[in-house]
């Protein structure tokens, strides 16, 4: 990891993922607003709370573990994904859980530095 990557990671840790939450809001703003984002880099888990457009209550998402694809750093696999809304939880299990997902270039570069 280069100097920029180390600086981004330090900034993220020092701000309790505030910088990552700001970046997440930039990428997800058309869906809603990220209210809480907690990243456990040691346990490789993620907690997210988001206020989605058109929803009266925030949605909580838990990712039990994440792993970048060693052969393709532009892909990530999420495991142990749960969502507080039943229908979204089922979608996550059907289309996200354990699948190797492509991460768009701009986001992937940032995630590789932060996670």
Rosetta blueprint (number, residue, H / E / L):
1 X L
2 X L
3 X H
4 X H
5 X H
6 X H
7 X H
8 X H
9 X H
10 X H
11 X H
12 X H
13 X H
14 X H
15 X L
16 X L
17 X L
18 X H
19 X H
20 X H
21 X H
22 X H
23 X H
24 X H
25 X H
26 X H
27 X H
28 X H
29 X L
30 X L
31 X L
32 X E
33 X E
34 X E
35 X E
36 X E
37 X E
38 X E
39 X E
40 X E
41 X L
42 X L
43 X L
44 X L
45 X E
46 X E
47 X E
48 X E
49 X E
50 X E
51 X E
52 X E
53 X L
54 X L
55 X L
56 X L
57 X L
58 X L
59 X E
60 X E
61 X E
62 X E
63 X E
64 X E
65 X E
66 X E
67 X E
68 X E
69 X E
70 X L
71 X L
72 X E
73 X E
74 X E
75 X E
76 X E
77 X E
78 X E
79 X E
80 X E
81 X E
82 X E
83 X E
84 X L
85 X L
86 X H
87 X H
88 X H
89 X H
90 X H
91 X H
92 X H
93 X H
94 X H
95 X H
96 X L
97 X E
98 X L
99 X L
100 X E
101 X E
102 X E
103 X L
104 X L
105 X H
106 X H
107 X H
108 X H
109 X H
110 X H
111 X H
112 X H
113 X H
114 X H
115 X L
